[in-house]
């Protein structure tokens, strides 16, 4: 199995610890780190990771991720919030606007519990 290429964004001990922990996992290759979303843009363009993990403490406006998704619609972003002890997967999936495509997208969504 080919290792997943991961890029980490964050300027905290949490981001550093996450990078060190993931570097020990055989199926993951940490290919870079940047302190902020703004500084990460060029590095992501140069390295083309499979996933970007934004490791932060506190809320970040969704517009902060829009530039990544606009440049790389197939990029997967995981926002890990240390304060809330949760992670959010952010993706951009382009679909057609026809009824069958909309229905298929709705069917593919996880059902709320």
For each residue, the residues with C-beta under 8 A, 3 or more apart:
1: 27
2:
3: 26 27 28 29
4: 27 28 29 50 51
5: 29 31 47 48 49 50 51
6: 22 28 29 30 31 49 50 51 52 53
7: 30 31 32 33 34 40 43 44 47 49 51 52 53
8: 15 18 19 22 30 32 33 34 52 53 54 55
9: 15 33 34 35 36 37 40 52 53 54 55
10: 14 15 18 33 35 53 54 55 56
11: 15 35 36
12: 15 16 55 56 57 82
13: 16 17
14: 10 17 18 55 56 57 80 82
15: 8 9 10 11 12 18 19 33 55 56
16: 12 13 19 20
17: 13 14 20 21
18: 8 10 14 15 21 22 53 55 80
19: 8 15 16 22 23 30 33
20: 16 17 23 24
21: 17 18 24 25
22: 6 8 18 19 25 28 30 53
23: 19 20 28 30
24: 20 21
25: 21 22 28
26: 3
27: 1 3 4
28: 3 4 6 22 23 25
29: 3 4 5 6
30: 6 7 8 19 22 23 33
31: 5 6 7 47 49
32: 7 8 43 44 47 49
33: 7 8 9 10 15 19 30
34: 7 8 9 37 39 40 43
35: 9 10 11 39
36: 9 11 39 40
37: 9 34 40 41 54 60 64 65 67 68
38: 41
39: 34 35 36 42 43
40: 7 9 34 36 37 43 44 52
41: 37 38 44 45 67 68 71
42: 39 45 46
43: 7 32 34 39 40 46 47
44: 7 32 40 41 47 48 49 52 68 71 72 75
45: 41 42 48 71
46: 42 43
47: 5 7 31 32 43 44
48: 5 44 45 72
49: 5 6 7 31 32 44 52 75
50: 4 5 6 76
51: 4 5 6 7 75 76 77 78
52: 6 7 8 9 40 44 49 68 75 76 77 78
53: 6 7 8 9 10 18 22 77 78 79 80
54: 8 9 10 37 60 64 65 77 78 79 80
55: 8 9 10 12 14 15 18 80 82
56: 10 12 14 15 60 79 80 81 82
57: 12 14 81 82 83
58: 81 83
59: 81
60: 37 54 56 64 65 79
61: 64
62: 65 66 90
63: 66
64: 37 54 60 61 67
65: 37 54 60 62 68 69 77 79 90
66: 62 63 69 70
67: 37 41 64 70 71
68: 37 41 44 52 65 71 72 75 77
69: 65 66 72 73 75 77 90 91 92
70: 66 67 73
71: 41 44 45 67 68 75
72: 44 48 68 69 75
73: 69 70 92 93 94
74: 92
75: 44 49 51 52 68 69 71 72 91 92
76: 50 51 52 89 90 91
77: 51 52 53 54 65 68 69 89 90 91
78: 51 52 53 54 87 88 89 90
79: 53 54 56 60 65 87 88 90
80: 14 18 53 54 55 56 86 87
81: 56 57 58 59 84 85 86 87 88
82: 12 14 55 56 57 85
83: 57 58
84: 81
85: 81 82
86: 80 81
87: 78 79 80 81
88: 78 79 81
89: 76 77 78
90: 62 65 69 76 77 78 79
91: 69 75 76 77
92: 69 73 74 75
93: 73 105
94: 73
95: 101 102 104 105
96: 101 102
97: 101 102
98: 101 102
99: 102 103
100: 103 104
101: 95 96 97 98 104 105
102: 95 96 97 98 99 105 106
103: 99 100 106 107
104: 95 100 101 107 108
105: 93 95 101 102 108 109
106: 102 103 109
107: 103 104
108: 104 105
109: 105 106
110:
111:
112:
113:
